[in-house]
């Protein structure tokens, strides 16, 4: 065993990396538990946020995807306080999970805070997408709509549950 007085301090980036890694692990665990509790996607009502976003993203050109990423970096990743709060929320979740007696209300609060952060990020992502689409010409936007329709058709062929209303093509 090494003496704590003589061992080198843990670098800040290592701590941040560990917290981020823990966060990712908790997200994956949450997704697995959610999938287990909700059953397969086609038994659920509607599609998840990721399933709803994916066709929009895939239908973009590579240049447009780059522009959306640039806009997201500008809006999401410029807020260092939000990142710190998100990392701290996972630390808080761990504390709540380890506490005896277990307080389900405290965990509910942590998860609700994380959900609010996720919703905020989703809105920022939508705003970035809208900003890119707004900059498109009418012809580019029509081509984007065609690619989006194609992406949705591919998902339908794979058996994804999509409620598009009428199966007929919209009037153009």
Secondary structure, 3 states (H helix, E strand, C coil): CCCCCCCCCCCHHHHHHHHHHHHHHHHHHHHHHHHHHHCCHHHCCCCCHHHHHHHHHHHCCHHHHHHHHHHHHHHCCCCHHHHHHHHHHHHHHHHHHHCCCCCHHHHHHHHHHHHHHHHHHHHHHHHHHHHHHHCCCHHHHHHHHHHHHHHHHHHHHCCCCCCCCCCCCCCC
